[in-house]
């Protein structure tokens, strides 16, 4: 066959196979980067008093991708359970805290803020107390982007309403 030895034919076949594998790998890498571009900023959680306590974690999650994504679940080794919760107010001024069921949607090319008095992450059944200055790792599981590990510093911050002028 065109004067090629069996060894040379095998070498050409292996080279073609490796080239195709490299092209597929690069294509999948580009596809994965485009489908799951999640950035997390300004993450923090409140300190706790002791073992078994609960605390809230806050952050801004930005979906830089061209497709909507859903935060399906969150977990950490330091808590038995992490729930996405939303605080809403009734017209009478009564607040309700509800667990967000079915995941938290994040539109394409937009962001959501998880903050005090609104949607937040509740860490329930902590193994140990969390003191200011420590940190923990939360793993956010997204439908498209997959797992995203977030470094969360423990900070004692005053609620936003603490700065309000109460003298009036």
N, C-alpha and C positions, 0 to 999 in steps of 0.2 A: 504494500500500500504506500505508494509514493516514496519508497525507499526508507521508510521509518522503521526503526527497530521497535520491538515490543516495549522495551524499557522507555524509549522516547515517547511512545503513545501513552503509557501510564503517566509519565511526568506531565505531559500536556493535559491529560484528563484531570489530574490532581490540581494543577494550576487553575484550570477552568472552574473546578468545583470550589476551590478556595476563593476565587474572584467572585463567584455568585454568592457565596456565603457572606463575604465582606459587604457586598452591595445590599443584601437583605438586612444585615445587622445595622448598617448605617441608616437605611430607610426606616427601620423600626425605631431606632434611637431618635431620629428627627420626628417621627410620628408621636412617640411618647412625650417628647419635649413640648410639642404643640398641643397635645390633648390635656396635659396636666401641669399647668404653670401656676402654682399656688405660692404666694409669698405671705409670710406672717410677720407682723411688726408689733411693737409696743406690748409684748406679752408680759403679764405679771399676775401674781396671786397673793391673796391676803394670808398673813400668818395665822396660826391656830394656837389653841391653848394646850391641847393634849392629844393622846392617842385616841382614835375613834371619832374625832371631831370631823366636821365638814368645813370646806372653805370654797370660795369662788375664784375662778381664774378668768382673766380678761385678755383681749388681744384684738388686733385688726387683721382680718383675713382678706387678701386680695386675689381674685381670680384673673390672672393675666392671659388666660387662654381664650380661644375663639368660640368655646362651647361652655354652656352652663355646667356647673358641677354641684355635687351634694356632699356635705359633711355628714357621713353616715354614722360614725361613732368616734369616741375618744377614749383612750385608756392610758394608764400609767401604772407602774409597779407599786407606787406608794399609796394607791387608793383601791378599794374594792370595786368602786363604780364611779364613772364620770358621766354625768347627764348634761345635755344641752337644755337649759331652762330659759323661759321668757317671762318677764314681769310685765303685766298690763294693768292699767287703771280703769276702773268703771267710771261712768259719769258722776257717781256719788263720791268718788275719791278713794274707793277701796281698791287695794292692790291684790292681784291674783298672781300666783307663781304656778306656771304649768310647764311640764316636761314637753319638749318639742318632739313629737312623734314623726317617724318616717324620714328623718334627716333634715338638715338645714340647707336649703338651696342657696347657691351663690351664682348670680347671673354672670355671663361672659363679660370680661373686661370691666368688672366692677368689684367693689369690696363691701364687706359688712364689718361693723364694729360690735364686738362683744364687750359690754361695759356695765358698770354699776347702775342699777335701776332699770336695766333692759335685759337683752338676751345675754347669757353668760354660761360658763361651764361650772357645774357644781361637782366638786370632788367629795365623795361620800365614803365614810369608813376608812379614814387615813390610818396607816400602820403606825406612824409616829407624828409628833407635833412638827409643824413647819414653822421655823423661826425666820424672822427678817434677816436677810443676808444669805440665806440658803437658796437653793434652786431645785427644780425638778424638771423632768422631761415628760412632756405629753406627746402621745402619738395620735395625730389626727388622721382618720381614715376617710378618704374621699372616693366617690364612685368612679371618677375618671383619673384623677391624679394619683390615686393610691395612698400609701402611707407617707405622712410628713411629720418628722420629729421636730418638736418645738422646745427650745430652752426657755423655761419660765422662772424668772427670779421671784423670790418671795419678798414682798415689800409692804410695809405698813404705810398705806396712803389714806388720807382723810377722804370721806365721801365728797363728791362735787358740791353738795349742799352745805358743807362745813364753812365755806367762804361767804355764805349769804349773810347779809346784815340783818340781824334779828332785833335790832333796837327800834325799828319802825313800828 
